[in-house]
Amino acid sequence: MINPKKPKIWYGGDYNPDQWEKPIWDEDIRMFKLAGIDVATLNVFAWAKNQPDEDTYDFGWLDEMMDKLHANGIGVCLATSTAAHPAWMARKYPDVLQVDFHGRKRKFGGRHNSCPNSPTYRKYASRMAEKLAERYKDHPALLIWHINNEYGGAGNCYCDNCEAAFREWARARYGTLDELNRAWNTGFWGHTFHDWEDIVLPSGLSEEWAGANGRTETNFQGISLDYIRFHSDSLLDCYKLEYEAVKKHTPDIPVTTNLMGAFKKLDYHKWAKHMDVVSWDNYPRFDTPHSYTGMMHDLMRGLKDGQPFMLMEQTPSQQNWQPYNSLKRPGVMRLWSYQAVARGADTILFFQLRRSIGACEKYHGAVIEHAGHEHTRVFRECARLGEELGKLGDTLLDARVRAKAAILFDWENWWAVEMSSGPTIALRYVDEAHKFYDALYRLGIAADVVSVEADLSGYDLVIAPVMYMVKQGVADKLEKYVQAGGALITTFFSGIVGESDLVQTGGYPGELRKLLGIWAEEIDALLPSQRNRIVVPDGAPGLRAEYECGMLCDLIHSEGAEVKAVYGDDFYRGMPALTVNKFGAGEAWYLATSPETSFLQDWLSQLCASRGIRPLVRTAPEGVETTLRSKDGQDYLFVLNHNEDAVSVELGDRSGVDLLTGRPIDGGKAELAGRDVWIVKLHS
């Protein structure tokens, strides 16, 4: 469990008493106790309050609040407050200020407004973390450290400090200019570097420009890809400085920082190696597909080999930064909270506990709304959930999600795919991964979302959508997985480049060619208005005769792979659209185009059945989500109804007792109310 001082699913969230007068504090704690709140995150943005000048530190308010919370049975997730530097620091030490994409020096303002390679920022941030650790190392309320907040939430920095650090980063990565010139393909356009000092950051002043659909375009993908790696590493170095500062004094207190799901700027697989527990902030829109939220939970869980994670933030109802800030309908907050628990969360925390009265988050929801009392719909729903989590106790803590299918997700591949100068601006890496995840979700089949570094031996099916970049050793790893009996699926635009975004010559899909038993001659990019067809031979079980496809169409030739479907139109009519290659004891599939969603559901249903991968329940209508967590030999089946109305669910050969109501659930049909959940402790 995250910390044995609090052996239950933690319940609470961000609390900002520093924004309020003291008479409010006692009223807040009274209401926290009514709601079952037992953890508060403090000090997230209090750096300026804690350090009014270079030499003065004042933690009096924090001392008082730590003591007050502990006296009332509430533990503390203590943040280091370093996500926004104080105004005095920006005035006295302008090196902390970022320089933007167009070369303009920022002034003080906003948050995440610090240059990650500023010596001043690094010195004072790590010093603040250490002073907090020295002060509170023995405080009984301290449960976990929360470093900074939502790293990377502002623009990248292009200052002189970053440019100098980028040169050193590149020198460490490549060793010699000859190797750097090779990796960056600098013979193109006469870019060969003869001195490290000649290297400049890729920005709006050099290699990059703002393209369509919010993309950044670049002349040199290799340079820009390395800058993204460097920026992620720079912020990680800042995190590690604070991590080491608090660990020096509190080696047994876990440390985290809140991630943001599929956040493009930071390589979370790399970050997770330096986190004791993964935490993340979940803010779906009113219309976000439930499967997408599920995939984000699974992505976060997969960062540390399936270890349970923290839901660090969600809103009790409304959120304030989206174009249409809809209320969460009655029951939705509770349902979405249990969705997080179902997929591995061991905490349910909110932003925020009391709603702010000013600035840009004053209309962001809170447990205590502007009304200031407990007689609100939101508070009643929060109190109900708090009571239920209290009754669950430690039953689900450390329970693991079990899946026989996995989707490979790789940040560097994501960067490279969407930085490519072609073949289409319609290609979105996360969307392609979600298409497969959603198909499995609708089939009731669990899937982990894991790194290319993960151990694949426990999976019967591995899906690698758009594996454009094949990293060193990955092709060999996939060959061994399939040879041992696994089934691999990869798709169009795969096996194109290596880690420096240099094309693997000799024919696509490069290093995957032997495994897949194909080679790709050309790649056709279809306009949004254009479609082709996947034509399936008669007799293919569970599949229709044809399906629509589009966006990209690889023109492939079999080199031993069996052709399972072909294109129906255009000059490549009759060429393979879907192939499978027997390789050792397993099989490797190649889907050469982007199909309509029904194809993925039909195809994956048949493929999973052939691999012995079955849905968790016998029948569940659209909008019903199922997952399974296991602990000490006991299985817990979660069934969540995202529909507004009641539905009938049939568990099949499973039965048990719902932990929330004590009601027996047998294998026959049973009614699950709208926006309700079962947590079924299954009979063995």
GUMIVEX-839049 format. One line per field, with one value per residue (C-alpha): residue number from 1; residue in three letters; x, y, z. Coordinates in steps of 0.5 Angstrom, whole numbers, m for minus. Each point is the difference from the previous one (the first is absolute). Example, Ala and Ser with C-alpha at 12.3 -4.5 7.8 and 13.67 -1.06 7.14 Angstrom:
# residues 2
n = (1/2)
res = (ala/ser)
X = (25/2)
Y = (m9/7)
Z = (16/m2)
# end
This chain:
# residues 684
n = (1/2/3/4/5/6/7/8/9/10/11/12/13/14/15/16/17/18/19/20/21/22/23/24/25/26/27/28/29/30/31/32/33/34/35/36/37/38/39/40/41/42/43/44/45/46/47/48/49/50/51/52/53/54/55/56/57/58/59/60/61/62/63/64/65/66/67/68/69/70/71/72/73/74/75/76/77/78/79/80/81/82/83/84/85/86/87/88/89/90/91/92/93/94/95/96/97/98/99/100/101/102/103/104/105/106/107/108/109/110/111/112/113/114/115/116/117/118/119/120/121/122/123/124/125/126/127/128/129/130/131/132/133/134/135/136/137/138/139/140/141/142/143/144/145/146/147/148/149/150/151/152/153/154/155/156/157/158/159/160/161/162/163/164/165/166/167/168/169/170/171/172/173/174/175/176/177/178/179/180/181/182/183/184/185/186/187/188/189/190/191/192/193/194/195/196/197/198/199/200/201/202/203/204/205/206/207/208/209/210/211/212/213/214/215/216/217/218/219/220/221/222/223/224/225/226/227/228/229/230/231/232/233/234/235/236/237/238/239/240/241/242/243/244/245/246/247/248/249/250/251/252/253/254/255/256/257/258/259/260/261/262/263/264/265/266/267/268/269/270/271/272/273/274/275/276/277/278/279/280/281/282/283/284/285/286/287/288/289/290/291/292/293/294/295/296/297/298/299/300/301/302/303/304/305/306/307/308/309/310/311/312/313/314/315/316/317/318/319/320/321/322/323/324/325/326/327/328/329/330/331/332/333/334/335/336/337/338/339/340/341/342/343/344/345/346/347/348/349/350/351/352/353/354/355/356/357/358/359/360/361/362/363/364/365/366/367/368/369/370/371/372/373/374/375/376/377/378/379/380/381/382/383/384/385/386/387/388/389/390/391/392/393/394/395/396/397/398/399/400/401/402/403/404/405/406/407/408/409/410/411/412/413/414/415/416/417/418/419/420/421/422/423/424/425/426/427/428/429/430/431/432/433/434/435/436/437/438/439/440/441/442/443/444/445/446/447/448/449/450/451/452/453/454/455/456/457/458/459/460/461/462/463/464/465/466/467/468/469/470/471/472/473/474/475/476/477/478/479/480/481/482/483/484/485/486/487/488/489/490/491/492/493/494/495/496/497/498/499/500/501/502/503/504/505/506/507/508/509/510/511/512/513/514/515/516/517/518/519/520/521/522/523/524/525/526/527/528/529/530/531/532/533/534/535/536/537/538/539/540/541/542/543/544/545/546/547/548/549/550/551/552/553/554/555/556/557/558/559/560/561/562/563/564/565/566/567/568/569/570/571/572/573/574/575/576/577/578/579/580/581/582/583/584/585/586/587/588/589/590/591/592/593/594/595/596/597/598/599/600/601/602/603/604/605/606/607/608/609/610/611/612/613/614/615/616/617/618/619/620/621/622/623/624/625/626/627/628/629/630/631/632/633/634/635/636/637/638/639/640/641/642/643/644/645/646/647/648/649/650/651/652/653/654/655/656/657/658/659/660/661/662/663/664/665/666/667/668/669/670/671/672/673/674/675/676/677/678/679/680/681/682/683/684)
res = (met/ile/asn/pro/lys/lys/pro/lys/ile/trp/tyr/gly/gly/asp/tyr/asn/pro/asp/gln/trp/glu/lys/pro/ile/trp/asp/glu/asp/ile/arg/met/phe/lys/leu/ala/gly/ile/asp/val/ala/thr/leu/asn/val/phe/ala/trp/ala/lys/asn/gln/pro/asp/glu/asp/thr/tyr/asp/phe/gly/trp/leu/asp/glu/met/met/asp/lys/leu/his/ala/asn/gly/ile/gly/val/cys/leu/ala/thr/ser/thr/ala/ala/his/pro/ala/trp/met/ala/arg/lys/tyr/pro/asp/val/leu/gln/val/asp/phe/his/gly/arg/lys/arg/lys/phe/gly/gly/arg/his/asn/ser/cys/pro/asn/ser/pro/thr/tyr/arg/lys/tyr/ala/ser/arg/met/ala/glu/lys/leu/ala/glu/arg/tyr/lys/asp/his/pro/ala/leu/leu/ile/trp/his/ile/asn/asn/glu/tyr/gly/gly/ala/gly/asn/cys/tyr/cys/asp/asn/cys/glu/ala/ala/phe/arg/glu/trp/ala/arg/ala/arg/tyr/gly/thr/leu/asp/glu/leu/asn/arg/ala/trp/asn/thr/gly/phe/trp/gly/his/thr/phe/his/asp/trp/glu/asp/ile/val/leu/pro/ser/gly/leu/ser/glu/glu/trp/ala/gly/ala/asn/gly/arg/thr/glu/thr/asn/phe/gln/gly/ile/ser/leu/asp/tyr/ile/arg/phe/his/ser/asp/ser/leu/leu/asp/cys/tyr/lys/leu/glu/tyr/glu/ala/val/lys/lys/his/thr/pro/asp/ile/pro/val/thr/thr/asn/leu/met/gly/ala/phe/lys/lys/leu/asp/tyr/his/lys/trp/ala/lys/his/met/asp/val/val/ser/trp/asp/asn/tyr/pro/arg/phe/asp/thr/pro/his/ser/tyr/thr/gly/met/met/his/asp/leu/met/arg/gly/leu/lys/asp/gly/gln/pro/phe/met/leu/met/glu/gln/thr/pro/ser/gln/gln/asn/trp/gln/pro/tyr/asn/ser/leu/lys/arg/pro/gly/val/met/arg/leu/trp/ser/tyr/gln/ala/val/ala/arg/gly/ala/asp/thr/ile/leu/phe/phe/gln/leu/arg/arg/ser/ile/gly/ala/cys/glu/lys/tyr/his/gly/ala/val/ile/glu/his/ala/gly/his/glu/his/thr/arg/val/phe/arg/glu/cys/ala/arg/leu/gly/glu/glu/leu/gly/lys/leu/gly/asp/thr/leu/leu/asp/ala/arg/val/arg/ala/lys/ala/ala/ile/leu/phe/asp/trp/glu/asn/trp/trp/ala/val/glu/met/ser/ser/gly/pro/thr/ile/ala/leu/arg/tyr/val/asp/glu/ala/his/lys/phe/tyr/asp/ala/leu/tyr/arg/leu/gly/ile/ala/ala/asp/val/val/ser/val/glu/ala/asp/leu/ser/gly/tyr/asp/leu/val/ile/ala/pro/val/met/tyr/met/val/lys/gln/gly/val/ala/asp/lys/leu/glu/lys/tyr/val/gln/ala/gly/gly/ala/leu/ile/thr/thr/phe/phe/ser/gly/ile/val/gly/glu/ser/asp/leu/val/gln/thr/gly/gly/tyr/pro/gly/glu/leu/arg/lys/leu/leu/gly/ile/trp/ala/glu/glu/ile/asp/ala/leu/leu/pro/ser/gln/arg/asn/arg/ile/val/val/pro/asp/gly/ala/pro/gly/leu/arg/ala/glu/tyr/glu/cys/gly/met/leu/cys/asp/leu/ile/his/ser/glu/gly/ala/glu/val/lys/ala/val/tyr/gly/asp/asp/phe/tyr/arg/gly/met/pro/ala/leu/thr/val/asn/lys/phe/gly/ala/gly/glu/ala/trp/tyr/leu/ala/thr/ser/pro/glu/thr/ser/phe/leu/gln/asp/trp/leu/ser/gln/leu/cys/ala/ser/arg/gly/ile/arg/pro/leu/val/arg/thr/ala/pro/glu/gly/val/glu/thr/thr/leu/arg/ser/lys/asp/gly/gln/asp/tyr/leu/phe/val/leu/asn/his/asn/glu/asp/ala/val/ser/val/glu/leu/gly/asp/arg/ser/gly/val/asp/leu/leu/thr/gly/arg/pro/ile/asp/gly/gly/lys/ala/glu/leu/ala/gly/arg/asp/val/trp/ile/val/lys/leu/his/ser)
X = (0/2/1/m2/m2/m6/m2/m6/m2/2/m5/1/4/3/m1/2/m1/5/m5/m5/0/1/m8/m1/5/m4/m7/4/2/m7/m2/6/m2/m8/3/4/7/6/6/1/5/4/4/0/1/2/7/m1/m3/5/6/m1/7/6/2/m6/m4/m7/m4/m4/m7/2/3/m7/m4/4/m1/m8/m1/4/m4/m6/2/2/6/4/3/5/2/7/m3/5/m5/0/6/m1/0/6/4/m2/2/6/3/m3/3/m6/m4/m2/1/m5/0/1/5/m3/2/m6/m2/m3/m7/m4/3/5/4/7/6/1/8/0/5/m4/m6/3/4/m6/m5/5/1/m7/m2/6/m3/m6/2/5/m6/m6/5/m3/m7/m6/m4/5/m2/3/4/m3/6/m2/m6/m2/7/0/m7/3/4/7/6/5/5/7/1/m4/4/6/m3/m3/7/3/m6/2/7/m2/m5/5/7/3/m3/1/m5/m5/1/m2/m6/m3/2/3/3/m7/m1/8/m1/6/3/7/0/m5/m1/m3/m6/m6/m7/m6/m5/m4/7/4/m3/m8/m6/m7/m4/m7/m5/5/6/7/3/8/5/4/m4/7/1/m7/m1/6/m2/m6/4/4/m5/m4/7/1/m6/1/7/m4/m5/6/4/m7/m1/7/0/m7/3/6/m4/m6/3/m7/m5/m2/1/m4/m2/m7/0/m5/m2/2/4/4/6/3/2/m3/3/6/m2/m4/7/1/m7/m1/m8/m3/m5/m4/m6/m6/m4/m5/m5/m7/0/7/m1/0/5/5/0/1/6/3/m1/3/6/1/0/4/6/2/m1/m7/1/m6/0/m3/m6/3/m5/m7/m6/m6/m4/2/7/2/4/m4/m4/m6/0/m5/m3/2/m7/m3/4/5/6/m1/0/6/3/m1/2/7/0/m2/6/5/m1/1/m1/m6/2/m3/2/m3/m2/m3/m1/4/m3/4/5/m1/m2/m6/m5/4/m5/2/m3/m1/m4/0/m7/5/m4/m2/m7/2/m1/8/1/m5/3/7/m2/m4/7/4/m5/1/7/1/m4/4/6/7/m4/2/7/6/m5/2/m3/0/1/2/0/5/1/7/0/6/1/6/m3/m6/4/4/m7/m3/6/1/0/m6/m3/m7/m2/m6/5/m1/4/m4/m6/2/2/m7/m3/2/m1/m7/m1/2/m4/m6/1/1/8/5/6/6/4/7/7/4/5/m5/0/m5/0/m6/m4/m4/m1/4/m2/5/m4/4/7/4/6/3/5/6/m1/m8/0/4/m5/m6/3/1/m7/m3/5/m2/m8/m2/m5/3/m4/3/m3/2/5/5/7/2/5/5/1/3/m6/5/m4/2/2/m1/m8/m5/m2/8/2/m7/0/2/m5/m6/2/m2/4/m4/2/m4/m5/m6/m3/m7/m4/m5/m6/3/m1/2/m2/2/m2/0/m1/m6/0/4/m4/m3/2/m4/2/2/2/2/7/4/5/6/1/6/1/4/2/0/7/m3/m6/m7/m5/m6/m3/1/m1/m7/2/5/6/2/m7/2/6/1/m4/1/5/2/7/1/7/2/m6/m3/m3/2/m6/1/m6/2/m6/m4/m7/m7/m1/m5/6/5/m6/m2/8/2/m6/2/7/0/m5/5/5/m4/m1/m7/m5/m1/m7/m5/m4/0/m3/3/3/1/8/3/7/3/5/3/3/3/m4/m7/m3/m4/m4/m2/m7/m1/m6/1/m7/m5/m5/0/3/0/7/1/7/m1/4/2/m3/1/m2/0/5/m4/m7/1/m5/2/1/m1/2/m7/m3/0/m2/5/m2/2/6/1/6/1/6/m1/4/0/m1/6)
Y = (0/7/2/m5/6/0/m7/2/3/7/5/8/5/6/5/8/2/6/3/1/3/m4/0/m4/m6/m3/0/m3/m6/m1/m1/m4/m5/0/m2/m6/4/m2/2/7/3/6/5/m1/8/3/1/8/m1/m4/4/7/2/m3/m2/0/m7/1/m7/2/m1/m6/m3/2/m3/m7/0/2/m6/m5/2/m2/m6/2/m1/4/0/5/4/3/7/1/0/8/4/6/7/2/m6/3/7/m2/m6/1/m7/m3/3/m4/2/m2/m4/7/2/5/0/m1/5/m3/m3/m6/m7/m5/6/m2/m2/m7/2/6/m1/5/m4/m7/3/3/m6/m5/4/1/m7/m2/6/m3/m7/2/3/m5/m7/m2/3/m6/3/0/m6/2/5/3/3/7/m1/m2/1/2/4/6/1/m2/4/3/4/0/m4/m5/0/m1/m6/m3/0/m4/m4/m2/m1/m5/m4/0/1/3/5/m5/m5/6/2/m7/0/6/m1/7/m1/2/8/1/m1/m4/3/1/3/m2/8/0/m4/4/m2/m2/6/5/4/m6/m7/0/4/m1/m5/m2/m3/3/m4/2/m1/m1/0/m5/m5/m3/6/2/m7/1/6/m3/m5/5/4/m6/m2/7/1/m7/2/5/m5/m4/5/1/m7/m1/6/m3/m7/2/2/m5/m6/m4/5/m1/5/2/5/1/m2/1/m6/0/7/0/4/m4/m8/m2/m7/3/4/m6/m3/6/0/m5/0/3/5/4/5/m2/5/m3/4/m1/m3/m4/m7/m5/m4/6/1/m7/0/5/m3/m6/4/3/m7/m3/5/m4/m7/0/3/3/8/6/4/7/4/0/5/m1/3/6/1/7/0/m4/4/m3/m1/m5/m2/m8/m3/m3/m6/1/2/m6/m4/3/m1/m7/m1/3/m6/m5/1/1/6/0/7/4/8/6/7/3/0/7/4/6/7/3/m1/m5/m6/3/m3/m7/m5/m2/m4/7/4/8/m1/m2/m6/m7/1/m1/m6/0/m1/m5/m4/1/m2/m6/m3/2/m5/m5/0/0/m6/m4/2/m4/m5/2/3/m3/m4/m1/1/m7/1/m5/5/6/6/3/8/4/7/1/m4/5/6/m3/m2/7/4/m4/4/m4/m4/3/5/m5/m5/1/m5/0/m1/m6/m3/1/m3/m6/1/2/m6/m5/4/m1/m7/0/m2/3/3/2/6/m1/3/m4/m1/m4/m8/m3/m7/0/3/m5/6/7/5/6/5/4/m2/5/0/m7/1/m4/m7/1/m4/m6/0/0/m6/m4/2/m3/m6/m2/0/7/4/7/5/6/5/4/5/m4/m2/6/3/m1/4/6/0/m2/m5/m7/m1/m7/1/1/m3/0/m4/m3/m3/m7/0/2/m3/6/6/6/4/6/4/3/6/1/7/0/m1/m6/m7/m7/m7/m6/m6/m6/m7/m4/m5/4/m1/6/5/4/m1/7/6/8/2/6/6/m5/m6/m4/m3/m7/m6/m7/m3/m6/3/m3/6/0/6/5/7/0/7/4/m2/m5/m3/m8/2/m2/4/m5/m6/m5/m3/m7/1/m5/m2/7/4/8/4/6/4/5/5/4/m4/2/m2/m6/m3/0/m2/m6/m2/0/m3/m6/0/1/m6/m4/2/m2/7/1/5/1/m1/m3/5/8/5/6/5/m5/m1/m6/m1/m5/2/m6/0/m6/m5/4/3/6/1/7/2/7/2/7/0/5/m6/m7/m6/m7/m4/m7/m2/m7/m5/5/2/3/6/7/4/6/m3/m7/m2/m7/0/m7/m2/2/7/5/7/6/7/6/3/m6/m5/m7/m2/m7/m5/m6/m7/m4)
Z = (0/m1/7/6/4/m4/m1/m5/m6/1/m1/0/m5/m1/6/0/7/m2/m4/6/6/7/2/m7/2/6/m4/m6/5/2/m7/m2/6/m2/m7/2/m2/3/m5/m2/m5/3/m2/m8/m2/7/m2/0/7/3/m3/0/m2/m1/7/4/1/3/1/6/m4/m2/7/3/m6/0/8/m1/m5/4/6/m4/m3/m7/m3/m5/m7/1/m7/m1/m2/m6/m6/0/2/4/m3/4/m3/m8/2/3/m4/m7/m2/3/m5/m7/m7/m5/m6/m4/4/5/7/5/6/7/m1/0/2/m2/m2/2/m5/2/m1/4/5/4/0/1/6/4/m2/3/6/1/m1/5/5/0/1/6/3/0/m1/7/m1/1/m5/m6/m4/m7/m4/m6/m4/m4/m4/m7/m3/m7/1/m4/m6/m1/1/m5/4/0/6/m4/m6/4/4/m7/m3/6/0/m7/1/6/m5/m6/2/m6/m6/m5/4/1/m8/m2/5/m2/m7/m1/m7/m2/m1/2/7/2/7/1/7/6/1/m7/2/2/2/m5/1/m4/m1/m3/m3/3/m2/2/m5/m1/6/5/m2/0/m6/m1/m5/4/3/4/3/2/3/4/2/3/3/3/3/3/3/3/4/2/3/4/3/2/3/5/0/3/5/3/0/4/6/m1/m4/2/m2/m7/m6/m6/m5/m3/m7/m6/m4/m7/1/m6/2/6/m1/6/m1/2/5/4/1/5/3/6/m2/m6/1/m5/m2/m3/m4/m5/m4/1/m7/1/m2/6/m3/m1/8/1/m5/4/7/m3/m3/6/4/m6/2/6/m2/2/7/3/m2/4/m3/2/m3/m3/1/4/m5/m5/m3/m2/m6/m6/m5/3/8/1/7/1/1/6/1/m5/5/4/m6/m3/7/0/m7/2/6/m5/m4/6/4/7/1/m2/1/m3/m2/4/7/1/m6/m2/0/m5/m6/m5/4/4/m5/1/4/8/5/4/m5/0/4/6/3/0/m3/m8/m4/m2/8/1/m6/3/7/m3/m3/6/4/m5/0/7/0/m5/4/m2/m4/m7/2/m4/m4/m8/m6/m4/m8/m5/m6/0/m4/m1/1/m1/1/m5/m5/1/m1/m6/m4/1/m2/m6/m6/m3/m2/3/5/2/3/8/4/6/m4/m4/7/3/m6/2/7/m1/m4/5/6/m4/0/7/m1/5/m3/4/m4/1/m2/m6/6/4/1/m6/2/4/m5/m6/m4/m1/m4/m3/m4/m5/3/m5/5/1/6/1/2/m1/m6/3/6/m4/m4/6/3/m6/m1/7/m2/0/m4/m3/m4/m3/m5/m6/1/4/0/m4/4/6/6/m4/m4/m6/m5/0/m7/m4/1/5/5/1/6/1/m7/1/6/m4/m7/m4/m3/m2/m6/1/5/m3/4/m1/0/6/m6/m3/3/m3/2/4/m4/4/m3/1/6/5/6/4/m6/m5/m7/0/4/m1/1/m1/2/m2/m4/m1/m6/2/m3/4/1/3/4/m1/m3/4/m3/m6/m3/m4/m4/m3/m4/6/0/1/4/7/6/5/1/5/1/3/4/5/4/m1/m5/m2/m3/m4/m2/m5/0/5/0/3/7/m1/m4/6/5/m5/m1/7/3/m5/2/7/0/m4/6/5/2/3/2/8/0/m5/m2/1/m4/m3/5/5/2/4/3/5/6/4/6/4/m4/0/m6/0/m6/m1/m5/m1/m4/m3/m3/3/0/4/m5/1/1/0/3/m3/5/5/6/7/4/m1/5/0/1/3/m6/m3/m7/m4/m7/m3/m2/5/0/1/1/m4/1/6/1/3/3/0/5/m4/2/m1)
# end
